[in-house]
Amino acid sequence: MNDYSESLLVHFRRSETLKKEALALPSLDLNLRQLCDLELLLNRAFYPLDGYLNKKDYDSVLNNMRLADGTVWPMPICLDVSEKTAASFSSGDKIALNDEEGFLLAILTIKDIWQPDKAREAKNVFGTDDGDLHPGVKKLLENTEDWYLGGTLEGLSLPVHYDFKEIRLSPAESHRRFSLNGWRHVIGFHTDAYLHCAHKEMILKAAREAGASIFLQPVAGLDHPGNLDHYTHVRCYQEIIKKFPKNMISLGLLPLASRMAGPREALWQAIIKKNFGCSHFLVAEDHGDPFASRLDQNNFYKSGEAQELVKKLEEETGIFMIAEEKMVYVEDQAQYVPLNEVKEDMEVKNISSSELQRRLENGLEIPEWFSYPEVVAELRRAFPPRSKQGFTVFITGLSGSGKSTLAKVLMVKFLEMRDRPVTLLDGDIVRKNLSSELTFTKEHRNLNITRIGFVASEITKNGGIALCAPIAPYEESRRVNRELISKHGGYIEVHMATPLEVCEQRDRKGLYAKARSGKIPVFTGVSDPYTPPSNPEITIDTSELTPAEATQEVLLYLEEQGYIR
């Protein structure tokens, strides 16, 4: 037996021993965010970390962007757990870490257990502790558990991915690929956005400046595998790398749970790119900013701050910063030039992300100077015109306001059109078939509405029309549904603003009378509040409108917005 075979045998026996040991251990099933962190800890993308930060390293990272031994590391990486879970463990205990389906991935040996001051963490990492100002802070405060575990990891298996396996490179695999290609200098480009002609010219200019080959490493979204947008992103990346000179660019996916922490985020990504074998890293002026791509929102971090931090520490991190230069298309030259070289007499053309979305929604032309036909074809496949998209009409209002009647008439009209499948999710029908075990507490009423929203999102995602007609008295559950369904297609909220006295006069089921007499203890409009929608697309008062007239208002709006033709 040669040395290599012997080492494989030792590794196999060690793995089998660990698996048997793990069967007797308490276990935790990790969420998607935690799985991203674990994968990058196990494959050494988070080198020099060998596990989750202990308390001493955590405090040092918050205060100094360094581990306790002085090594540059800007991001706290800890395993967050509930208070109940934290109370069941002590330092020295071992835990089996599983994926969402219970498949064993690693064993954690706990060193420290503590309750962090998340407001302090937010202020140090993000620059604010106000979740309304920064979405990263909001996620930390609302979606992260209140106790942290730190300790070392023994890996047994990486999380399993069935998609795009050939480009899910580990650091060891990317190093090997670069070496086989003879690449000594490699510039890393990190993105989670769609790329077009300007991006290609910008990356090539940076590569020429660094004298380097290119490693395009986009983020594999946390919504995967159910999010169709994930597959469209990757297919677009696969198309755009074909536009580069041969043997100059490599593509690899990064399962990173981004924090959107501005300069710290940029430095963190730079270290990760170094671990994947890059010598240079392309950094934007607004790198890691949560509002970088939004024209309606000012950036949170100071322009250029991310570039300055990565540049300042490049000798220590071992990866050199290349500043990203924005490129614009000059009409009279028929080519892209750096924005800082544009002269007053030059005619510059551009298409914003919102304008691109408008053109896709309306099936309008997207010029080849802006994006490649192959990329546009992928975008059109994923984002068809509104007239071919699925959508949800969510009708909310008091009992007796006309919700069910409007939904039924709309269903008939859509079935007559025969261009999409139609599903009616009436409040009473859903209560009977989907939520029969729920009571009428606020918690259960919100749960019922979010269940309706989930079903509607699946119908919308698959190109159908969902007609929802529950009372839906609370704004929070309606907001959750809007956010969920809008990812997959149209969302039209209709507020049936028929006054309470009119609804009570109609009262065909006698519900208001029973509520007034105390026979129904919780009833919206009598003993339980109804919060009107803050910004509905359509408001209808059926006091003086017939069902046909109310339906016409909805159809006219849908036609105006391009959902029906």
C-alpha positions in Angstrom: 0.0 0.0 0.0 1.4 3.4 -1.0 1.4 6.5 1.3 -1.5 8.1 -0.5 -3.7 5.0 -0.2 -2.7 4.6 3.4 -3.7 8.2 4.2 -7.1 7.7 2.5 -7.7 4.6 4.6 -6.8 6.5 7.8 -9.2 9.4 6.8 -12.0 6.9 6.0 -11.6 5.1 9.4 -11.5 8.5 11.2 -14.7 9.6 9.4 -16.5 6.4 10.3 -15.4 6.7 13.9 -16.8 10.3 14.0 -20.1 9.3 12.4 -20.6 6.6 15.0 -19.7 9.1 17.8 -22.1 11.6 16.3 -25.1 9.2 16.6 -24.9 9.4 20.4 -24.6 13.2 20.4 -27.3 15.8 20.7 -27.9 17.5 17.3 -28.9 20.8 15.8 -30.5 21.3 12.3 -29.0 24.5 10.8 -30.9 27.0 8.8 -29.8 28.2 5.3 -27.7 31.1 6.7 -26.0 28.9 9.2 -25.3 26.3 6.5 -23.6 28.9 4.3 -21.3 29.8 7.2 -20.6 26.1 8.1 -19.8 25.2 4.5 -17.2 28.0 4.2 -15.7 27.0 7.6 -15.4 23.4 6.6 -13.9 24.0 3.1 -11.4 26.6 4.5 -12.8 29.6 2.7 -12.9 31.3 6.1 -9.3 30.5 6.9 -7.7 31.1 9.4 -10.9 30.1 11.3 -11.1 26.4 12.4 -14.6 26.8 13.8 -16.9 29.4 15.3 -15.3 32.3 17.2 -14.9 32.0 20.9 -15.8 34.9 23.2 -12.3 36.4 23.2 -12.0 36.4 19.4 -15.6 37.6 19.0 -14.9 40.7 21.2 -11.6 41.4 19.4 -13.3 41.1 15.9 -16.0 43.6 17.0 -13.5 46.1 18.5 -10.5 45.8 16.1 -11.4 43.7 13.0 -8.8 41.2 14.2 -8.7 37.9 16.0 -7.3 37.8 19.5 -3.9 36.8 18.0 -3.8 39.9 15.8 -4.8 38.3 12.5 -7.1 40.4 10.3 -10.7 39.1 10.4 -13.6 41.6 10.2 -16.7 39.5 10.6 -18.1 37.7 13.7 -18.8 34.1 12.8 -20.7 32.3 15.6 -23.4 29.7 15.9 -26.5 31.4 17.1 -29.0 29.3 19.2 -32.0 29.8 21.4 -31.7 30.4 25.2 -33.2 26.9 25.8 -30.6 25.3 23.6 -27.7 27.3 25.1 -28.9 26.3 28.6 -28.6 22.6 27.7 -24.9 22.7 26.9 -21.6 23.4 28.7 -18.1 24.1 27.6 -16.5 20.9 26.3 -19.7 19.4 25.1 -20.0 18.1 21.6 -22.9 18.7 19.2 -23.7 17.1 15.8 -24.5 19.7 13.2 -27.0 18.7 10.5 -28.5 20.3 7.4 -32.2 21.1 7.3 -33.1 17.5 6.5 -31.1 16.1 9.4 -28.1 14.9 7.4 -24.9 14.9 9.5 -22.3 17.5 8.4 -19.9 18.2 11.3 -19.2 17.9 15.0 -18.8 21.0 17.1 -16.8 20.9 20.3 -18.0 23.9 22.4 -15.5 26.2 24.0 -17.7 29.2 24.9 -21.4 29.9 25.4 -22.6 33.5 25.9 -25.4 36.0 25.3 -24.0 38.7 23.0 -25.1 42.3 23.1 -26.5 42.4 19.6 -27.0 46.1 19.6 -23.3 46.5 20.3 -22.5 44.0 17.6 -24.7 45.8 15.2 -23.1 49.2 16.0 -19.5 47.9 15.6 -20.1 45.8 12.5 -22.7 47.9 10.6 -22.2 51.3 12.1 -25.7 51.5 13.5 -28.0 49.6 15.8 -31.2 50.8 14.1 -32.8 48.1 12.0 -35.0 50.6 10.2 -31.9 52.2 8.8 -30.0 49.1 7.8 -31.4 45.7 6.6 -28.4 43.9 7.8 -29.0 45.2 11.3 -32.7 44.2 11.0 -31.7 40.6 10.2 -29.2 40.5 13.1 -31.7 41.8 15.6 -34.8 39.9 14.4 -33.6 36.7 12.6 -30.6 35.7 14.8 -31.0 33.8 18.0 -30.0 35.5 21.3 -27.1 33.1 22.4 -23.9 32.2 20.7 -21.7 29.1 20.7 -18.0 29.1 19.9 -15.8 26.2 19.3 -13.8 24.0 16.9 -15.3 21.9 14.1 -14.6 18.4 12.8 -16.1 18.1 9.3 -17.7 14.9 8.0 -19.4 16.2 4.9 -20.0 19.4 3.0 -23.7 20.5 2.5 -25.0 18.6 -0.6 -25.8 20.7 -3.7 -27.4 19.2 -6.8 -27.3 22.3 -8.9 -24.3 23.5 -11.0 -21.9 21.1 -9.3 -19.2 21.7 -11.8 -18.8 25.3 -10.7 -19.3 24.9 -7.0 -15.5 25.0 -6.4 -13.9 24.7 -3.0 -10.7 26.8 -2.3 -8.6 23.6 -3.0 -10.4 23.1 -6.3 -10.0 26.7 -7.5 -6.3 26.7 -6.5 -5.9 23.5 -8.6 -7.7 25.0 -11.6 -5.6 28.2 -11.5 -2.4 26.1 -11.3 -3.4 23.9 -14.2 -4.1 27.0 -16.2 -0.8 28.5 -15.3 -2.5 31.5 -13.6 -0.2 33.2 -11.1 -2.2 36.4 -10.9 -5.9 36.2 -10.6 -8.4 39.1 -10.0 -11.5 38.1 -8.1 -14.9 39.7 -8.9 -17.7 39.3 -6.4 -21.3 39.9 -7.4 -24.9 39.1 -6.8 -26.3 41.1 -9.7 -27.0 40.5 -13.3 -24.0 41.4 -15.5 -24.2 43.2 -18.9 -21.8 44.7 -21.4 -20.5 47.5 -19.1 -19.6 45.0 -16.5 -17.5 42.9 -19.0 -15.6 46.0 -20.1 -15.0 47.1 -16.5 -13.7 43.6 -15.5 -11.4 43.5 -18.5 -10.0 46.9 -17.8 -9.3 45.9 -14.2 -7.7 42.6 -15.4 -5.4 44.5 -17.7 -4.4 46.9 -14.9 -3.5 43.9 -12.6 -2.0 41.8 -15.4 -4.3 39.0 -14.2 -6.7 36.4 -15.2 -10.3 36.6 -13.9 -12.2 34.6 -11.3 -15.9 35.5 -11.5 -17.4 34.3 -8.2 -21.1 35.2 -7.8 -23.1 34.5 -4.6 -25.4 31.4 -4.7 -28.6 32.8 -3.2 -29.9 31.8 0.2 -33.4 31.2 -1.4 -32.1 28.3 -3.4 -33.2 25.7 -4.4 -36.8 27.0 -4.7 -36.0 30.4 -6.1 -36.0 30.4 -9.9 -34.1 33.7 -9.9 -31.0 31.7 -8.7 -30.9 29.5 -11.8 -31.4 32.5 -14.1 -28.5 34.3 -12.4 -26.2 31.4 -13.0 -27.2 30.8 -16.5 -26.6 34.5 -17.3 -23.2 34.2 -15.7 -22.5 31.2 -17.9 -23.4 33.1 -21.0 -21.4 36.3 -20.2 -18.1 34.4 -19.5 -18.4 33.2 -23.2 -17.9 36.9 -24.2 -14.5 37.0 -22.6 -11.3 35.9 -24.5 -10.8 32.2 -24.1 -8.7 30.9 -21.2 -8.9 34.2 -19.4 -11.8 33.7 -17.0 -13.1 31.0 -14.6 -16.6 30.9 -13.0 -17.3 29.6 -9.5 -20.3 29.9 -7.1 -19.9 31.1 -3.5 -22.4 30.0 -0.9 -22.0 33.2 1.2 -24.5 34.6 3.6 -23.8 38.2 2.9 -24.0 40.7 5.8 -24.1 43.9 3.7 -21.7 45.5 6.2 -20.0 47.9 3.8 -16.2 48.2 4.4 -16.1 45.2 6.7 -18.0 43.2 4.1 -15.5 44.2 1.4 -12.5 43.3 3.6 -14.2 40.0 4.5 -14.8 39.2 0.8 -11.2 40.1 0.0 -9.9 37.5 2.5 -12.3 34.9 1.1 -11.0 35.6 -2.4 -7.4 35.2 -1.2 -8.3 31.8 0.2 -9.7 30.8 -3.2 -6.4 31.7 -4.8 -6.9 35.3 -6.0 -4.0 37.8 -5.9 -6.2 40.9 -6.5 -9.8 41.9 -5.7 -12.0 44.3 -7.5 -13.7 46.7 -5.1 -16.5 49.2 -5.9 -16.8 52.6 -4.3 -20.1 51.4 -2.6 -18.9 47.8 -2.1 -21.1 45.9 0.5 -23.5 48.8 0.8 -27.1 47.5 1.3 -28.5 50.3 -0.9 -25.8 50.3 -3.6 -28.1 49.4 -6.5 -31.1 51.5 -5.5 -31.6 54.8 -7.1 -34.3 55.8 -4.7 -32.1 55.4 -1.6 -28.9 57.1 -0.6 -26.0 54.8 0.2 -25.4 54.0 3.9 -21.6 54.1 3.8 -19.3 56.8 2.7 -18.2 56.5 -1.0 -14.8 54.9 -1.3 -14.6 53.8 2.3 -14.6 50.1 1.3 -11.7 50.6 -1.1 -9.7 52.5 1.5 -10.0 49.7 4.1 -9.1 46.9 1.7 -6.2 49.0 0.3 -4.9 49.8 3.8 -4.7 46.2 4.9 -3.6 44.6 1.6 -0.1 43.9 2.8 -1.4 41.9 5.8 -4.2 40.1 3.9 -2.0 39.3 0.9 -4.5 40.4 -1.6 -4.3 43.7 -3.5 -7.2 46.1 -4.1 -8.1 47.1 -7.6 -10.6 50.0 -7.7 -13.7 49.3 -9.8 -14.2 52.0 -12.5 -17.7 52.5 -13.8 -18.0 52.3 -17.6 -20.5 54.1 -19.8 -21.5 53.7 -23.4 -20.6 56.6 -25.7 -22.9 56.8 -28.7 -20.6 58.6 -31.2 -17.7 56.3 -30.4 -19.9 53.1 -30.3 -17.9 51.8 -27.3 -17.6 51.9 -23.5 -15.2 54.3 -21.8 -14.5 54.9 -18.1 -16.9 57.4 -16.6 -14.1 59.7 -15.5 -12.9 60.0 -19.1 -16.2 61.2 -20.4 -16.1 64.8 -21.9 -18.9 67.3 -22.1 -19.5 66.8 -25.8 -19.9 63.1 -25.6 -23.3 61.6 -25.8 -23.6 59.0 -23.1 -26.3 56.3 -23.1 -27.4 54.1 -20.2 -30.3 51.9 -19.1 -31.0 51.8 -15.3 -32.0 48.6 -13.6 -35.6 49.9 -13.2 -35.7 50.8 -16.9 -34.5 47.3 -17.7 -37.2 45.8 -15.6 -39.8 48.0 -17.3 -38.7 46.9 -20.7 -38.8 43.2 -19.7 -42.3 43.6 -18.1 -43.6 45.2 -21.3 -41.7 43.1 -23.8 -39.8 46.1 -25.2 -36.5 46.1 -27.0 -33.2 45.8 -25.0 -30.4 47.1 -27.2 -27.3 45.0 -27.9 -24.9 47.8 -26.7 -26.4 47.4 -23.3 -26.6 43.6 -22.9 -25.8 40.5 -25.0 -28.7 38.7 -26.8 -28.0 35.5 -25.0 -28.2 37.1 -21.6 -31.4 39.0 -22.6 -32.9 35.7 -23.8 -32.3 34.1 -20.3 -33.9 37.2 -18.7 -36.9 37.1 -20.9 -37.4 33.4 -20.1 -37.3 34.1 -16.4 -39.1 37.5 -16.5 -41.8 37.3 -19.1 -44.0 40.4 -19.9 -46.6 41.1 -17.3 -49.3 39.8 -19.7 -47.7 36.3 -19.3 -46.8 36.5 -15.6 -48.7 34.9 -12.8 -50.2 37.4 -10.3 -52.2 37.5 -7.1 -55.3 39.6 -6.4 -55.4 39.9 -2.6 -58.8 41.2 -1.5 -59.1 42.3 2.1 -62.0 43.9 4.1 -64.7 43.4 6.7 -67.1 40.5 6.6 -69.9 41.6 4.2 -67.8 44.1 2.3 -68.1 42.2 -1.0 -64.8 40.3 -1.0 -66.1 36.9 -1.9 -68.5 38.3 -4.5 -65.7 40.3 -6.2 -63.4 37.3 -6.2 -66.1 35.0 -7.7 -66.9 37.5 -10.5 -63.2 38.0 -11.2 -62.7 34.2 -11.4 -65.4 34.0 -14.1 -63.9 36.8 -16.1 -60.4 35.3 -16.0 -61.8 31.9 -16.9 -63.5 33.5 -19.9 -60.2 34.9 -21.0 -58.6 31.4 -20.9 -55.0 32.6 -20.9 -54.0 31.4 -17.4 -55.1 28.9 -14.8 -57.2 30.5 -12.0 -57.5 29.5 -8.3 -59.9 31.0 -5.8 -58.7 31.1 -2.2 -61.8 32.3 -0.3 -61.4 32.9 3.4 -64.1 30.4 4.5 -62.9 27.7 2.0 -59.3 28.0 3.2 -60.4 27.9 6.9 -62.2 24.7 6.2 -59.6 22.9 4.1 -56.2 24.4 5.0 -56.5 25.9 8.5 -59.3 23.9 10.3 -57.2 23.5 13.4 -56.6 27.2 13.9 -58.5 29.4 16.3 -59.3 33.1 16.0 -56.4 34.5 18.1 -54.3 37.2 16.4 -51.4 34.7 16.1 -53.6 32.1 14.4 -55.3 34.6 12.2 -51.9 35.8 11.0 -50.8 32.2 10.4 -53.9 31.6 8.4 -53.2 34.6 6.1 -49.5 33.6 5.6 -50.6 30.1 4.7 -52.9 31.6 2.0 -49.9 33.7 0.9 -47.7 30.7 0.5 -50.2 28.9 -1.6 -50.8 32.1 -3.7 -47.0 32.5 -4.2 -46.7 29.0 -5.6 -49.7 29.6 -8.0 -48.1 33.0 -9.0 -44.6 31.5 -9.5 -46.0 28.9 -11.9 -47.8 31.5 -14.0 -51.4 31.2 -12.6 -53.8 33.7 -11.1 -54.5 33.5 -7.4 -57.7 35.2 -6.1 -57.5 35.6 -2.3 -60.5 36.9 -0.3 -59.9 36.6 3.4 -60.7 39.3 6.0 -56.9 39.6 6.7 -57.4 42.2 9.5 -53.7 42.8 10.4 -51.1 44.7 8.4 -48.1 42.6 9.4 -49.4 39.4 7.7 -50.5 41.3 4.6 -47.0 42.8 4.4 -45.4 39.4 4.6 -47.6 38.1 1.8 -46.7 41.1 -0.4 -43.0 40.5 0.1 -43.3 36.8 -0.6 -45.6 36.9 -3.6 -43.9 39.9 -5.3 -40.8 37.9 -5.8 -42.6 35.6 -8.2 -45.0 37.9 -10.1 -47.7 40.6 -9.7 -49.3 41.4 -6.3 -52.4 43.6 -6.4 -53.9 44.4 -3.0 -57.6 45.4 -3.1 -59.1 47.1 0.0 -62.8 46.6 0.2 -63.5 49.9 2.1 -67.3 49.3 2.5 -68.3 51.0 5.8 -69.0 48.8 8.9 -72.7 49.9 9.1 -73.3 48.8 5.5 -71.5 45.5 6.1 -73.7 44.9 9.2 -76.9 45.7 7.3 -76.1 43.1 4.7 -75.1 40.4 7.3 -76.7 37.5 5.4 -75.0 35.0 7.7 -76.1 36.7 10.9 -72.5 36.9 12.1 -72.6 40.5 13.3 -75.8 39.9 15.3 -74.2 36.9 16.9 -71.0 38.9 17.7 -73.1 41.8 19.2 -74.9 39.3 21.4 -71.6 37.7 22.6 -72.2 34.4 20.8 -69.1 35.0 18.7 -66.4 36.2 21.2 -63.8 37.4 18.6 -65.2 39.1 15.5 -63.5 41.7 13.3 -65.2 45.1 13.4 -67.0 44.3 16.6 -64.7 42.9 19.3 -61.5 42.7 17.2 -59.9 45.6 15.2 -59.4 45.8 11.4 -56.4 47.7 10.3 -56.9 49.1 6.8 -54.1 48.6 4.3 -51.5 51.4 4.3 -51.0 51.5 0.5 -53.4 49.2 -1.5 -53.3 49.2 -5.3 -57.1 49.5 -5.4 -59.7 50.8 -2.9 -63.4 49.9 -3.5 -66.5 50.9 -1.6 -69.3 48.6 -2.7 -72.0 50.7 -0.9 -73.1 52.1 -4.3 -71.2 49.8 -6.7 -72.6 46.7 -8.3 -70.4 43.6 -8.4 -69.9 44.1 -12.1 -68.8 47.7 -11.6 -66.4 46.7 -8.8 -65.0 44.0 -11.0 -64.5 46.5 -13.9 -62.4 48.7 -11.6 -60.0 45.8 -10.9 -59.9 44.7 -14.6 -59.1 48.3 -15.7 -56.3 48.5 -13.3 -54.9 45.1 -14.4 -55.1 46.2 -18.1 -53.4 49.6 -17.3 -50.5 47.7 -15.5 -50.1 45.3 -18.4 -51.3 42.1 -16.6 -54.2 41.5 -19.0 -54.6 42.5 -22.7 
